[in-house]
Amino acid sequence: MRIPWQELDADTLNNLLESVVLREGTDYGEQELSFNAKVEQLRERLKRGDAVIVYSELHESVDIVAPDQVSASESAADEQ
């Protein structure tokens, strides 16, 4: 189930962004980013529509993924 980021309280959204960034682990990119920069980068991806917030009833968890991953995961959930 998709959750529009605009409907989340500001503190809730910040906590979610921070949680996702912490779960992603180490960045091995060309240029290492600070924690705050990663949080802001993820926030911008949500605003542009390059990422969406999803809730999994099966796993009782919330995550931020690429929009094309939602369709695939929702289809898999429908088949179960």
N, C-alpha and C positions, 0 to 999 in steps of 0.2 A: 504494500500500500504506500503510495507516494504521500508525503507530507509537505505542503508548500512552506518554504522557509519563512515567508512573510507572515505566516500565522503563528510563528513561535515567538514567545517573549524574548527580548534581547538577551537576558541572562541565560535562558535555556539554550538559545542558539549558540552563544559563546561557549557554554559548557560542552555542547555537542561538538562544535568545531575543534575545541582543544582535545577532547577525548579521541576524536578520529585522528588528529595529527599525532597524538601520543602513540596510538595503536600502529600507525604506519611505520614507525621505527626510524632507522638511520637513513639519511638521504645520501646516495652515492652519486648525485648529479655533478655536473661540471663545477657548479658554484653552490656551496653549502649555504642554506638559508637558516636564519634564526627561527626559533619556535614561533614568535609573534608574526614573522613574515609568512611562515607556512599557514598559520591560521588565517591571515588576511588574504592570502592567495586562494585558499579554499573558499572563503566567503565570496570572493570575486567570481570564482567558478560557479557558485550557486546563483549569483545575481545574473550572470551571463546565460545561465541555462546549460552550462557544460557539466553540471553535476546536479543531482537531486537527492533529497532526503527520503529514505525508505524505512518503513517499519515492517519487520517480519513477525507475523503472528506465530509462525512455527517456532522460531528461535527466541521470540520475545525480545528482540533487539532492534536498535536503530543504527543505520549506517548512511554514509554518503557515497554514492556511486555515480558512474557515468550513466546518462539516460538510456543508452542502448543495453546496459546490463539489467535495467529494471524490466524491460519487456521480456527478456530471456528468463529471468528469475520468476516473474509472475506467471509465465507460461508453464514453467516447471512445477510451480506450486499448484496450478490449476489441474495438472495431470495427476497429482498425488491424491 
